[in-house]
Amino acid sequence: MKPGKLGDVVVGTAGDVAGTVVDPRAGLGKLRSAVTARSVVTLAAGLLLGFLLARSRRRR
């Protein structure tokens, strides 16, 4: 993915989340179609890295 497209992806995702609040059934359908193994692994790795970083800063 090109770095310039990252903002478009973030804005699109925010719009999808807002749409899910209005129409949960359609929003969950979009979410299921957008979820891939790569995105799940990336999200899990980001959460783990953030947890470890916060944990190391807390101990200081």
Biopython code that builds the backbone (N, CA, C, O; Angstrom):
import numpy as np
from Bio.PDB.StructureBuilder import StructureBuilder

atoms = [
    (1, "MET", "N", (0.841, -1.163, 0.000)),
    (1, "MET", "CA", (0.000, 0.000, 0.000)),
    (1, "MET", "C", (0.890, 1.231, 0.000)),
    (1, "MET", "O", (1.900, 1.279, 0.701)),
    (2, "LYS", "N", (0.513, 2.209, -0.778)),
    (2, "LYS", "CA", (1.258, 3.450, -0.843)),
    (2, "LYS", "C", (0.961, 4.287, 0.401)),
    (2, "LYS", "O", (-0.174, 4.308, 0.876)),
    (3, "PRO", "N", (1.975, 4.977, 0.931)),
    (3, "PRO", "CA", (1.747, 5.774, 2.146)),
    (3, "PRO", "C", (0.663, 6.835, 1.976)),
    (3, "PRO", "O", (-0.036, 7.147, 2.940)),
    (4, "GLY", "N", (0.502, 7.396, 0.782)),
    (4, "GLY", "CA", (-0.524, 8.405, 0.561)),
    (4, "GLY", "C", (-1.933, 7.857, 0.658)),
    (4, "GLY", "O", (-2.870, 8.609, 0.925)),
    (5, "LYS", "N", (-2.098, 6.574, 0.447)),
    (5, "LYS", "CA", (-3.424, 5.943, 0.500)),
    (5, "LYS", "C", (-3.857, 5.608, 1.923)),
    (5, "LYS", "O", (-5.026, 5.297, 2.151)),
    (6, "LEU", "N", (-2.940, 5.666, 2.881)),
    (6, "LEU", "CA", (-3.262, 5.294, 4.254)),
    (6, "LEU", "C", (-4.357, 6.194, 4.827)),
    (6, "LEU", "O", (-5.254, 5.712, 5.518)),
    (7, "GLY", "N", (-4.291, 7.488, 4.545)),
    (7, "GLY", "CA", (-5.326, 8.400, 5.025)),
    (7, "GLY", "C", (-6.693, 8.065, 4.462)),
    (7, "GLY", "O", (-7.700, 8.155, 5.163)),
    (8, "ASP", "N", (-6.726, 7.675, 3.182)),
    (8, "ASP", "CA", (-7.995, 7.288, 2.569)),
    (8, "ASP", "C", (-8.571, 6.050, 3.239)),
    (8, "ASP", "O", (-9.780, 5.954, 3.452)),
    (9, "VAL", "N", (-7.705, 5.111, 3.568)),
    (9, "VAL", "CA", (-8.153, 3.881, 4.234)),
    (9, "VAL", "C", (-8.702, 4.197, 5.614)),
    (9, "VAL", "O", (-9.730, 3.653, 6.017)),
    (10, "VAL", "N", (-8.016, 5.083, 6.345)),
    (10, "VAL", "CA", (-8.462, 5.439, 7.700)),
    (10, "VAL", "C", (-9.816, 6.139, 7.649)),
    (10, "VAL", "O", (-10.704, 5.833, 8.444)),
    (11, "VAL", "N", (-9.977, 7.071, 6.723)),
    (11, "VAL", "CA", (-11.246, 7.786, 6.604)),
    (11, "VAL", "C", (-12.363, 6.835, 6.187)),
    (11, "VAL", "O", (-13.476, 6.924, 6.704)),
    (12, "GLY", "N", (-12.079, 5.932, 5.262)),
    (12, "GLY", "CA", (-13.077, 4.955, 4.847)),
    (12, "GLY", "C", (-13.495, 4.045, 5.984)),
    (12, "GLY", "O", (-14.672, 3.720, 6.134)),
    (13, "THR", "N", (-12.526, 3.638, 6.780)),
    (13, "THR", "CA", (-12.821, 2.773, 7.926)),
    (13, "THR", "C", (-13.661, 3.513, 8.953)),
    (13, "THR", "O", (-14.602, 2.949, 9.511)),
    (14, "ALA", "N", (-13.327, 4.776, 9.207)),
    (14, "ALA", "CA", (-14.115, 5.571, 10.152)),
    (14, "ALA", "C", (-15.560, 5.716, 9.661)),
    (14, "ALA", "O", (-16.497, 5.670, 10.458)),
    (15, "GLY", "N", (-15.734, 5.889, 8.360)),
    (15, "GLY", "CA", (-17.074, 5.970, 7.801)),
    (15, "GLY", "C", (-17.833, 4.663, 7.948)),
    (15, "GLY", "O", (-19.031, 4.663, 8.231)),
    (16, "ASP", "N", (-17.138, 3.553, 7.756)),
    (16, "ASP", "CA", (-17.777, 2.247, 7.924)),
    (16, "ASP", "C", (-18.199, 2.022, 9.373)),
    (16, "ASP", "O", (-19.264, 1.464, 9.637)),
    (17, "VAL", "N", (-17.358, 2.460, 10.308)),
    (17, "VAL", "CA", (-17.701, 2.313, 11.727)),
    (17, "VAL", "C", (-18.923, 3.163, 12.056)),
    (17, "VAL", "O", (-19.819, 2.712, 12.769)),
    (18, "ALA", "N", (-18.963, 4.384, 11.544)),
    (18, "ALA", "CA", (-20.122, 5.245, 11.787)),
    (18, "ALA", "C", (-21.382, 4.643, 11.160)),
    (18, "ALA", "O", (-22.464, 4.724, 11.741)),
    (19, "GLY", "N", (-21.245, 4.048, 9.990)),
    (19, "GLY", "CA", (-22.380, 3.396, 9.348)),
    (19, "GLY", "C", (-22.866, 2.185, 10.120)),
    (19, "GLY", "O", (-24.055, 1.865, 10.105)),
    (20, "THR", "N", (-21.955, 1.517, 10.789)),
    (20, "THR", "CA", (-22.324, 0.353, 11.590)),
    (20, "THR", "C", (-23.201, 0.763, 12.768)),
    (20, "THR", "O", (-24.090, 0.014, 13.173)),
    (21, "VAL", "N", (-22.958, 1.939, 13.312)),
    (21, "VAL", "CA", (-23.781, 2.428, 14.417)),
    (21, "VAL", "C", (-25.215, 2.650, 13.934)),
    (21, "VAL", "O", (-26.170, 2.359, 14.654)),
    (22, "VAL", "N", (-25.360, 3.165, 12.718)),
    (22, "VAL", "CA", (-26.685, 3.454, 12.170)),
    (22, "VAL", "C", (-27.398, 2.179, 11.731)),
    (22, "VAL", "O", (-28.579, 1.989, 12.023)),
    (23, "ASP", "N", (-26.671, 1.301, 11.022)),
    (23, "ASP", "CA", (-27.266, 0.060, 10.505)),
    (23, "ASP", "C", (-26.330, -1.105, 10.836)),
    (23, "ASP", "O", (-25.483, -1.460, 10.016)),
    (24, "PRO", "N", (-26.468, -1.703, 12.017)),
    (24, "PRO", "CA", (-25.538, -2.737, 12.451)),
    (24, "PRO", "C", (-25.468, -3.955, 11.522)),
    (24, "PRO", "O", (-24.388, -4.513, 11.329)),
    (25, "ARG", "N", (-26.575, -4.369, 10.958)),
    (25, "ARG", "CA", (-26.575, -5.557, 10.105)),
    (25, "ARG", "C", (-25.704, -5.343, 8.859)),
    (25, "ARG", "O", (-24.888, -6.201, 8.523)),
    (26, "ALA", "N", (-25.870, -4.223, 8.184)),
    (26, "ALA", "CA", (-25.071, -3.918, 6.997)),
    (26, "ALA", "C", (-23.608, -3.685, 7.369)),
    (26, "ALA", "O", (-22.706, -4.088, 6.635)),
    (27, "GLY", "N", (-23.378, -3.039, 8.499)),
    (27, "GLY", "CA", (-22.009, -2.779, 8.940)),
    (27, "GLY", "C", (-21.251, -4.049, 9.253)),
    (27, "GLY", "O", (-20.078, -4.179, 8.902)),
    (28, "LEU", "N", (-21.910, -4.985, 9.912)),
    (28, "LEU", "CA", (-21.242, -6.248, 10.216)),
    (28, "LEU", "C", (-20.976, -7.057, 8.954)),
    (28, "LEU", "O", (-19.980, -7.776, 8.875)),
    (29, "GLY", "N", (-21.849, -6.947, 7.979)),
    (29, "GLY", "CA", (-21.613, -7.618, 6.695)),
    (29, "GLY", "C", (-20.381, -7.058, 5.999)),
    (29, "GLY", "O", (-19.585, -7.813, 5.441)),
    (30, "LYS", "N", (-20.218, -5.732, 6.027)),
    (30, "LYS", "CA", (-19.022, -5.106, 5.450)),
    (30, "LYS", "C", (-17.774, -5.530, 6.212)),
    (30, "LYS", "O", (-16.729, -5.792, 5.617)),
    (31, "LEU", "N", (-17.893, -5.593, 7.523)),
    (31, "LEU", "CA", (-16.746, -5.978, 8.343)),
    (31, "LEU", "C", (-16.301, -7.401, 8.027)),
    (31, "LEU", "O", (-15.106, -7.668, 7.900)),
    (32, "ARG", "N", (-17.256, -8.307, 7.902)),
    (32, "ARG", "CA", (-16.909, -9.695, 7.580)),
    (32, "ARG", "C", (-16.224, -9.808, 6.232)),
    (32, "ARG", "O", (-15.302, -10.608, 6.070)),
    (33, "SER", "N", (-16.661, -9.018, 5.264)),
    (33, "SER", "CA", (-16.054, -9.090, 3.940)),
    (33, "SER", "C", (-14.680, -8.428, 3.909)),
    (33, "SER", "O", (-13.852, -8.768, 3.063)),
    (34, "ALA", "N", (-14.428, -7.495, 4.812)),
    (34, "ALA", "CA", (-13.154, -6.776, 4.810)),
    (34, "ALA", "C", (-12.074, -7.489, 5.621)),
    (34, "ALA", "O", (-10.885, -7.249, 5.410)),
    (35, "VAL", "N", (-12.470, -8.351, 6.533)),
    (35, "VAL", "CA", (-11.503, -9.004, 7.407)),
    (35, "VAL", "C", (-10.780, -10.103, 6.642)),
    (35, "VAL", "O", (-11.394, -11.001, 6.066)),
    (36, "THR", "N", (-9.454, -10.001, 6.658)),
    (36, "THR", "CA", (-8.617, -11.033, 6.062)),
    (36, "THR", "C", (-7.654, -11.527, 7.123)),
    (36, "THR", "O", (-7.504, -10.909, 8.177)),
    (37, "ALA", "N", (-7.013, -12.628, 6.841)),
    (37, "ALA", "CA", (-6.047, -13.170, 7.793)),
    (37, "ALA", "C", (-4.912, -12.172, 8.025)),
    (37, "ALA", "O", (-4.429, -12.013, 9.146)),
    (38, "ARG", "N", (-4.497, -11.507, 6.955)),
    (38, "ARG", "CA", (-3.397, -10.546, 7.085)),
    (38, "ARG", "C", (-3.785, -9.381, 7.988)),
    (38, "ARG", "O", (-2.974, -8.932, 8.798)),
    (39, "SER", "N", (-5.014, -8.884, 7.859)),
    (39, "SER", "CA", (-5.442, -7.761, 8.697)),
    (39, "SER", "C", (-5.569, -8.185, 10.160)),
    (39, "SER", "O", (-5.256, -7.402, 11.057)),
    (40, "VAL", "N", (-6.017, -9.391, 10.407)),
    (40, "VAL", "CA", (-6.142, -9.885, 11.785)),
    (40, "VAL", "C", (-4.762, -10.024, 12.413)),
    (40, "VAL", "O", (-4.567, -9.638, 13.566)),
    (41, "VAL", "N", (-3.807, -10.566, 11.678)),
    (41, "VAL", "CA", (-2.452, -10.727, 12.199)),
    (41, "VAL", "C", (-1.814, -9.364, 12.438)),
    (41, "VAL", "O", (-1.141, -9.165, 13.449)),
    (42, "THR", "N", (-2.018, -8.424, 11.518)),
    (42, "THR", "CA", (-1.468, -7.081, 11.686)),
    (42, "THR", "C", (-2.053, -6.393, 12.911)),
    (42, "THR", "O", (-1.324, -5.761, 13.675)),
    (43, "LEU", "N", (-3.352, -6.510, 13.101)),
    (43, "LEU", "CA", (-4.003, -5.917, 14.260)),
    (43, "LEU", "C", (-3.498, -6.548, 15.556)),
    (43, "LEU", "O", (-3.208, -5.840, 16.520)),
    (44, "ALA", "N", (-3.394, -7.867, 15.581)),
    (44, "ALA", "CA", (-2.918, -8.563, 16.777)),
    (44, "ALA", "C", (-1.474, -8.167, 17.096)),
    (44, "ALA", "O", (-1.130, -7.956, 18.258)),
    (45, "ALA", "N", (-0.634, -8.067, 16.067)),
    (45, "ALA", "CA", (0.762, -7.674, 16.281)),
    (45, "ALA", "C", (0.839, -6.243, 16.804)),
    (45, "ALA", "O", (1.649, -5.945, 17.681)),
    (46, "GLY", "N", (0.006, -5.364, 16.272)),
    (46, "GLY", "CA", (-0.006, -3.981, 16.746)),
    (46, "GLY", "C", (-0.462, -3.875, 18.186)),
    (46, "GLY", "O", (0.112, -3.119, 18.969)),
    (47, "LEU", "N", (-1.490, -4.626, 18.539)),
    (47, "LEU", "CA", (-1.964, -4.628, 19.921)),
    (47, "LEU", "C", (-0.906, -5.177, 20.876)),
    (47, "LEU", "O", (-0.700, -4.629, 21.959)),
    (48, "LEU", "N", (-0.246, -6.242, 20.482)),
    (48, "LEU", "CA", (0.796, -6.826, 21.317)),
    (48, "LEU", "C", (1.962, -5.863, 21.483)),
    (48, "LEU", "O", (2.471, -5.690, 22.590)),
    (49, "LEU", "N", (2.383, -5.240, 20.402)),
    (49, "LEU", "CA", (3.486, -4.286, 20.464)),
    (49, "LEU", "C", (3.123, -3.092, 21.345)),
    (49, "LEU", "O", (3.943, -2.638, 22.143)),
    (50, "GLY", "N", (1.901, -2.585, 21.204)),
    (50, "GLY", "CA", (1.455, -1.479, 22.051)),
    (50, "GLY", "C", (1.399, -1.872, 23.519)),
    (50, "GLY", "O", (1.774, -1.086, 24.388)),
    (51, "PHE", "N", (0.938, -3.070, 23.795)),
    (51, "PHE", "CA", (0.882, -3.558, 25.178)),
    (51, "PHE", "C", (2.277, -3.643, 25.777)),
    (51, "PHE", "O", (2.512, -3.192, 26.898)),
    (52, "LEU", "N", (3.199, -4.228, 25.020)),
    (52, "LEU", "CA", (4.559, -4.369, 25.533)),
    (52, "LEU", "C", (5.239, -3.020, 25.725)),
    (52, "LEU", "O", (5.974, -2.830, 26.694)),
    (53, "LEU", "N", (5.007, -2.100, 24.828)),
    (53, "LEU", "CA", (5.582, -0.764, 24.959)),
    (53, "LEU", "C", (5.023, -0.040, 26.177)),
    (53, "LEU", "O", (5.775, 0.580, 26.928)),
    (54, "ALA", "N", (3.712, -0.114, 26.378)),
    (54, "ALA", "CA", (3.095, 0.531, 27.531)),
    (54, "ALA", "C", (3.567, -0.113, 28.828)),
    (54, "ALA", "O", (3.775, 0.575, 29.827)),
    (55, "ARG", "N", (3.731, -1.402, 28.812)),
    (55, "ARG", "CA", (4.186, -2.120, 30.002)),
    (55, "ARG", "C", (5.601, -1.728, 30.381)),
    (55, "ARG", "O", (5.915, -1.542, 31.557)),
    (56, "SER", "N", (6.466, -1.602, 29.354)),
    (56, "SER", "CA", (7.867, -1.230, 29.648)),
    (56, "SER", "C", (7.951, 0.203, 30.151)),
    (56, "SER", "O", (8.787, 0.495, 31.005)),
    (57, "ARG", "N", (7.124, 1.092, 29.658)),
    (57, "ARG", "CA", (7.144, 2.492, 30.137)),
    (57, "ARG", "C", (6.551, 2.620, 31.532)),
    (57, "ARG", "O", (6.910, 3.524, 32.288)),
    (58, "ARG", "N", (5.658, 1.728, 31.863)),
    (58, "ARG", "CA", (5.024, 1.795, 33.187)),
    (58, "ARG", "C", (5.985, 1.400, 34.282)),
    (58, "ARG", "O", (5.893, 1.914, 35.397)),
    (59, "ARG", "N", (6.894, 0.509, 33.996)),
    (59, "ARG", "CA", (7.833, 0.016, 35.016)),
    (59, "ARG", "C", (8.894, 1.044, 35.388)),
    (59, "ARG", "O", (9.531, 0.915, 36.434)),
    (60, "ARG", "N", (9.094, 2.048, 34.565)),
    (60, "ARG", "CA", (10.152, 3.043, 34.846)),
    (60, "ARG", "C", (9.786, 3.970, 35.932)),
    (60, "ARG", "O", (10.568, 4.855, 36.279)),
]
sb = StructureBuilder()
sb.init_structure("model")
sb.init_model(0)
sb.init_chain("A")
sb.init_seg("    ")
for serial, (resi, resn, name, xyz) in enumerate(atoms, 1):
    if name == "N":
        sb.init_residue(resn, " ", resi, " ")
    sb.init_atom(name, np.array(xyz, "f"), 0.0, 1.0, " ", f" {name:<3s}", serial, name[0])
structure = sb.get_structure()
